[in-house]
Amino acid sequence: MFAMTAVKKAATYGYKKYGIPGAIATGLGTLLGIRFIKRKLFSGSSSDDDEIDVSEESDDGSSAAN
């Protein structure tokens, strides 16, 4: 609901100041900005869940140089 209100107010401001192109530019800019912020804030930290356990194989005492 907040996003719709913010976009509508921004579009109204842009329309009053610059006409139809201003309404489109400010409305679209506001919409993209809100989506970007929401995506960053509410994405969560999935990096903890996606960690891959890397288990090292035990060396049997032989080296690759020999």
C-alpha positions in Angstrom: 0.0 0.0 0.0 2.8 2.4 0.8 4.4 1.9 -2.6 1.2 2.8 -4.4 0.7 5.9 -2.4 4.3 7.0 -2.8 4.3 6.4 -6.6 1.0 8.3 -7.0 2.3 11.3 -5.0 5.5 11.3 -7.0 3.7 11.1 -10.3 1.4 13.9 -9.2 4.3 16.1 -8.3 6.1 15.3 -11.6 2.9 16.0 -13.6 2.4 19.4 -11.9 6.0 20.4 -12.5 6.9 18.9 -15.9 3.6 17.5 -17.4 3.1 14.0 -18.6 6.7 13.1 -19.2 7.5 14.3 -15.7 4.7 12.1 -14.3 6.0 9.1 -16.1 9.6 9.7 -15.1 9.0 10.4 -11.4 6.5 7.7 -11.0 8.7 5.1 -12.7 11.8 6.3 -10.8 10.0 6.0 -7.5 8.6 2.6 -8.3 12.0 1.2 -9.2 13.6 2.8 -6.2 11.0 1.3 -3.8 11.4 -2.1 -5.4 15.2 -1.9 -5.1 15.1 -1.0 -1.5 12.5 -3.7 -0.6 14.6 -6.3 -2.4 17.7 -5.3 -0.5 15.9 -5.0 2.9 13.7 -8.1 2.8 16.0 -10.5 0.9 17.3 -12.0 4.1 20.7 -13.4 4.5 20.5 -16.5 2.3 24.3 -16.7 2.2 24.3 -18.6 5.5 21.9 -21.2 4.0 23.8 -21.6 0.8 27.2 -22.3 2.3 28.8 -25.4 0.8 30.6 -27.7 3.2 34.0 -28.4 1.7 35.5 -31.5 3.2 39.1 -32.1 2.4 40.1 -35.6 1.6 42.6 -37.0 3.9 46.1 -37.3 2.6 47.5 -40.8 2.5 51.1 -39.5 2.9 51.9 -39.5 -0.8 52.7 -36.2 -2.6 52.1 -35.3 -6.2 55.8 -34.4 -6.7 57.0 -38.0 -6.1 
